[in-house]
Amino acid sequence: MMLETLEESCSGAIVLANIKQALANGDIPPKDVEKFLKACQDHLTKQNKEFSVNDVLNVMEKKIKNKEFTLKGKKLKTSKDISTIMHWSFAVEMMNPTIRSRHTIPAIQNKVQPKHYQNFVEAANESNFFSKKVCIGDKKRGFFWATIRDDVNALRTECEKNGVNFANRIRDILGLIHFIPKACLVEIQIEAKSVKKMTLPTFIEAGKHLRFKARSSSSTSDFGQTCDLGKTCPPNENNDHHGLPEAVVECISLEQPHRLQLKIVGCVKTLPEGRTNMDDPKEQESHDCHFLKLIAGSYEGSLAEAIKKVININ
């Protein structure tokens, strides 16, 4: 019943559409999809109560903290360097406390001012910038999201040339809907040779992220592709909502030296998708339903039943 529950709202159907597409593409082995979904269903069944769409999404989010289920998509290789975008607070958590104190870098988001950007850049040039035993990525999940560095550099240059807020634009083009005004962002650029494992992202790594889109069957790239939030807001019917290449990368331990470059992205100034209120459930549902239409197209059958034809789950 778990899959049928997801069909009760557009947010749940977005996940189903991505599962269906990933299976159709062969982006992830059916056995791995089945294993993950059964683990989620078993968790919900043990609660011995009726569950909602949000209950299912929350369990999916919880289960990806188990590295047993992640990085099961197609393996990817690239000779190009990669970039990952993270919240200021996460970057600061990775810092050597002594370096952070010496350069007067605030850990609290709402205390970040433009003068701290230069402090951060100067600190990043120090060889012992990072704390010992930290890694890029979530240790519990075992991965982080990444895109191609050259594409980020090109976008940065374009934004500077046109006077566009780079933080807003990178948030939108990478589909990072959780970054709202006052979120200050940092980019970490990583050499390709530092990457041990990189895979095509699937609905599993996406968890509760409702602007993830499985790779299109017509895609000529092995990489996934983000959805540009600047092109997904209602009533935009434009099918050209593709953003930048994306992948999920196994955590990179910084106990060994890596050639990294840290850059300030800036602070987000606007809400995504032309929103007026991120806490309005009606507005949320409207945007979710519009996004579902963009990624599922004119499919009219039961997404749950389509998935059950490929994997064995009740």
C-alpha positions as MATLAB code, in Angstrom:
seq = 'MMLETLEESCSGAIVLANIKQALANGDIPPKDVEKFLKACQDHLTKQNKEFSVNDVLNVMEKKIKNKEFTLKGKKLKTSKDISTIMHWSFAVEMMNPTIRSRHTIPAIQNKVQPKHYQNFVEAANESNFFSKKVCIGDKKRGFFWATIRDDVNALRTECEKNGVNFANRIRDILGLIHFIPKACLVEIQIEAKSVKKMTLPTFIEAGKHLRFKARSSSSTSDFGQTCDLGKTCPPNENNDHHGLPEAVVECISLEQPHRLQLKIVGCVKTLPEGRTNMDDPKEQESHDCHFLKLIAGSYEGSLAEAIKKVININ';
ca = [
       0.000    0.000    0.000;
       2.981    2.301    0.359;
       3.200    3.101   -3.352;
      -0.547    3.688   -3.552;
      -0.275    6.100   -0.622;
       2.304    8.131   -2.554;
      -0.234    8.550   -5.368;
      -2.505   10.495   -3.021;
      -0.639   13.758   -3.567;
       1.536   15.407   -6.182;
       4.538   15.367   -3.850;
       4.323   11.583   -3.545;
       3.616   11.134   -7.243;
       6.825   13.042   -8.066;
       8.780   10.296   -6.292;
       6.807    7.594   -8.125;
       7.437    9.260  -11.488;
      11.166    9.252  -10.754;
      11.139    5.595   -9.707;
       9.282    4.647  -12.880;
      11.689    6.629  -15.074;
      14.807    5.233  -13.396;
      13.569    1.679  -13.918;
      12.621    2.376  -17.536;
      16.069    3.835  -18.219;
      17.907    1.042  -16.439;
      19.598    3.709  -14.305;
      19.519    1.462  -11.222;
      19.092   -2.317  -10.902;
      15.494   -3.299  -10.054;
      16.776   -5.435   -7.162;
      18.215   -2.327   -5.484;
      14.968   -0.398   -5.945;
      13.026   -3.334   -4.522;
      15.367   -3.676   -1.540;
      15.071    0.017   -0.667;
      11.296    0.198   -1.047;
      10.754   -2.973    0.970;
      12.927   -1.589    3.761;
      10.785    1.555    3.800;
       7.567   -0.445    3.716;
       8.704   -2.745    6.538;
       9.538    0.292    8.656;
       6.072    1.756    8.093;
       4.313   -1.579    8.725;
       6.037   -2.011   12.087;
       4.487    1.260   13.242;
       1.133   -0.521   13.085;
      -0.858    2.529   12.073;
      -2.130    4.228    8.956;
       0.501    6.315    7.238;
       0.378    9.409    5.082;
       2.387   10.616    2.096;
       4.588   12.643    4.447;
       5.164    9.556    6.606;
       6.440    7.670    3.552;
       8.675   10.546    2.437;
      10.082   10.903    5.949;
      10.955    7.205    6.093;
      12.643    7.404    2.687;
      14.691   10.330    3.948;
      15.618    8.365    7.068;
      16.642    5.250    5.152;
      19.176    7.045    2.949;
      21.232    7.653    6.074;
      22.102    3.977    5.665;
      24.919    3.671    3.113;
      23.579    0.233    2.220;
      21.060    1.851   -0.114;
      22.931    4.745   -1.726;
      25.241    5.052   -4.745;
      23.513    2.193   -6.582;
      22.968    4.109   -9.826;
      25.099    3.670  -12.932;
      28.766    4.365  -12.310;
      30.046    7.558  -13.892;
      33.500    8.684  -14.929;
      34.754   12.104  -15.882;
      38.096   13.756  -16.499;
      36.577   17.102  -15.570;
      36.867   18.646  -12.119;
      33.668   18.877  -10.114;
      31.993   21.368   -7.777;
      29.638   21.026   -4.867;
      27.569   23.844   -3.362;
      26.968   23.913    0.368;
      25.518   26.094    3.085;
      27.958   28.428    4.846;
      27.387   26.668    8.190;
      28.425   23.278    6.768;
      31.604   24.730    5.308;
      32.442   26.394    8.630;
      31.853   23.126   10.510;
      34.593   21.574    8.383;
      37.113   24.262    9.326;
      39.998   24.006   11.718;
      38.659   25.907   14.809;
      41.964   27.728   15.236;
      41.857   29.001   11.647;
      38.219   30.014   12.025;
      38.923   31.990   15.168;
      42.010   33.700   13.770;
      40.150   34.905   10.692;
      37.001   35.887   12.642;
      34.606   33.729   10.647;
      31.109   33.433   12.184;
      29.552   29.992   12.371;
      26.029   31.383   12.685;
      24.329   32.118    9.393;
      22.589   35.362   10.337;
      25.875   36.927   11.479;
      27.544   36.563    8.076;
      28.413   39.917    6.487;
      30.206   40.743    3.216;
      33.425   41.475    5.127;
      33.499   37.835    6.227;
      33.719   36.672    2.603;
      37.278   37.956    2.282;
      38.159   36.479    5.672;
      36.906   33.111    4.453;
      38.870   33.297    1.197;
      42.046   34.164    3.074;
      41.499   31.311    5.517;
      40.886   28.878    2.655;
      44.413   29.533    1.388;
      45.922   28.038    4.543;
      47.151   24.460    4.252;
      45.470   23.355    7.496;
      42.114   24.986    6.708;
      40.136   21.784    7.310;
      39.718   20.005   10.628;
      41.244   16.552   10.933;
      39.078   13.547   10.050;
      36.427   15.554    8.198;
      35.141   14.654    4.792;
      33.276   16.296    1.949;
      29.786   14.888    2.156;
      27.468   13.402    4.755;
      29.261   10.546    6.537;
      26.025    8.743    7.387;
      24.698    8.913    3.846;
      28.113    8.382    2.342;
      27.795   10.841   -0.529;
      27.461   14.428   -1.721;
      25.918   16.038   -4.798;
      28.141   17.516   -7.476;
      28.146   19.201  -10.858;
      30.847   20.085  -13.394;
      33.185   22.852  -12.195;
      33.581   24.486  -15.616;
      29.805   24.923  -15.874;
      29.710   26.672  -12.492;
      32.625   28.917  -13.512;
      30.851   29.853  -16.745;
      27.643   30.663  -14.859;
      29.558   32.776  -12.334;
      31.134   34.783  -15.183;
      27.767   35.223  -16.890;
      26.124   36.458  -13.676;
      28.933   38.924  -12.997;
      28.705   40.240  -16.560;
      24.928   40.717  -16.385;
      24.687   41.922  -12.787;
      22.700   38.869  -11.670;
      22.832   37.538   -8.101;
      24.997   34.433   -8.466;
      23.617   32.756   -5.334;
      20.049   33.054   -6.621;
      21.040   31.746  -10.045;
      23.108   28.770   -8.854;
      20.290   27.866   -6.438;
      17.800   27.867   -9.290;
      19.833   26.126  -11.978;
      20.846   23.324   -9.594;
      17.285   22.912   -8.285;
      18.300   23.619   -4.683;
      14.815   24.597   -3.551;
      15.712   24.427    0.168;
      17.966   27.498   -0.085;
      15.848   30.527    0.779;
      16.694   34.202    1.485;
      19.669   34.822    3.795;
      21.171   31.391    3.014;
      24.857   32.055    2.319;
      26.527   29.525    0.046;
      30.037   28.240   -0.557;
      31.460   26.301   -3.520;
      34.113   23.613   -3.142;
      35.944   22.734   -6.356;
      37.451   19.242   -6.417;
      39.915   17.665   -8.816;
      38.558   14.729  -10.813;
      41.373   12.479   -9.613;
      40.167   12.866   -6.007;
      36.871   11.141   -6.871;
      36.852    7.435   -6.002;
      33.252    6.661   -6.854;
      30.603    8.693   -8.673;
      27.192    7.478   -9.786;
      24.072    8.630  -11.541;
      21.695   10.060   -8.920;
      18.352    8.362   -8.388;
      15.205    8.891   -6.327;
      16.962    7.144   -3.418;
      19.609    9.827   -2.903;
      16.984   12.511   -3.581;
      14.946   11.456   -0.547;
      12.383   14.186    0.226;
      13.884   16.570   -2.326;
      10.891   17.234   -4.573;
      12.657   18.991   -7.428;
      14.796   16.040   -8.400;
      14.145   14.647  -11.872;
      15.338   11.260  -13.092;
      17.452   11.313  -16.237;
      15.345   11.671  -19.360;
      15.150    8.643  -21.659;
      16.179   10.935  -24.510;
      19.269   12.231  -22.703;
      22.554   11.804  -24.551;
      24.584   12.318  -21.346;
      25.474    9.677  -18.783;
      25.054   12.297  -16.065;
      21.808   13.301  -14.466;
      20.487   16.786  -15.132;
      19.067   19.248  -12.656;
      15.792   21.082  -13.130;
      16.148   24.846  -13.360;
      13.763   26.344  -10.795;
      13.674   29.515  -12.867;
      11.837   27.524  -15.533;
       9.627   25.239  -13.457;
       7.321   27.727  -11.769;
       3.636   27.820  -12.770;
       2.236   28.553  -15.259;
       5.432   27.924  -17.255;
       4.794   25.104  -19.724;
       8.315   25.259  -21.128;
       9.776   21.758  -21.422;
      13.256   23.274  -21.596;
      13.642   23.272  -17.812;
      16.974   21.464  -17.762;
      19.779   22.855  -15.634;
      23.314   21.500  -15.218;
      24.795   17.970  -15.124;
      24.588   16.317  -11.718;
      26.016   13.271   -9.992;
      26.351   11.827   -6.516;
      29.899   11.283   -5.268;
      31.197    9.062   -2.503;
      32.407   11.065    0.505;
      35.976   12.282    0.133;
      38.067   12.031    3.266;
      40.332   15.006    3.875;
      42.763   13.100    6.089;
      44.853   12.791    2.932;
      45.750   15.987    1.030;
      43.553   16.965   -1.920;
      43.792   19.964   -4.177;
      40.614   21.854   -3.372;
      39.539   25.385   -4.071;
      36.894   27.147   -1.997;
      34.916   30.053   -3.385;
      32.226   32.282   -1.964;
      28.922   32.044   -3.842;
      27.080   34.715   -1.857;
      23.718   34.914   -0.119;
      20.357   34.016   -1.616;
      17.991   37.002   -1.884;
      14.731   35.573   -3.250;
      12.374   32.635   -2.774;
      12.562   29.929   -5.470;
      10.009   29.318   -8.230;
       8.414   32.722   -7.805;
       7.052   31.662   -4.414;
       5.454   34.108   -2.016;
       5.433   31.818    1.041;
       7.355   28.554    1.475;
       5.061   27.553    4.363;
       1.772   27.839    2.458;
       0.545   24.236    1.840;
      -1.759   25.308   -1.023;
       1.057   27.087   -2.818;
       3.317   24.096   -2.195;
       0.775   21.677   -3.681;
       0.236   23.933   -6.685;
       3.950   24.024   -7.449;
       4.350   20.289   -6.818;
       1.489   19.455   -9.194;
       2.959   21.694  -11.870;
       6.364   20.062  -11.477;
       4.788   16.603  -11.650;
       3.228   17.551  -14.968;
       6.606   18.684  -16.279;
       8.384   15.437  -15.416;
       5.610   12.875  -15.932;
       4.133   14.428  -19.042;
       0.793   13.085  -20.171;
       1.074    9.703  -18.417;
      -2.423    8.860  -17.195;
      -2.071    5.374  -15.712;
      -1.269    4.383  -12.146;
       2.399    5.075  -11.461;
       2.307    2.592   -8.570;
       1.012   -0.187  -10.811;
       3.583    0.607  -13.499;
       6.360    0.195  -10.925;
       4.872   -3.073   -9.638;
       5.171   -4.550  -13.103;
       8.934   -4.245  -12.814;
       9.623   -5.021   -9.159;
       8.002   -7.317   -6.616;
       6.411   -5.205   -3.904;
       2.904   -5.172   -2.458;
];
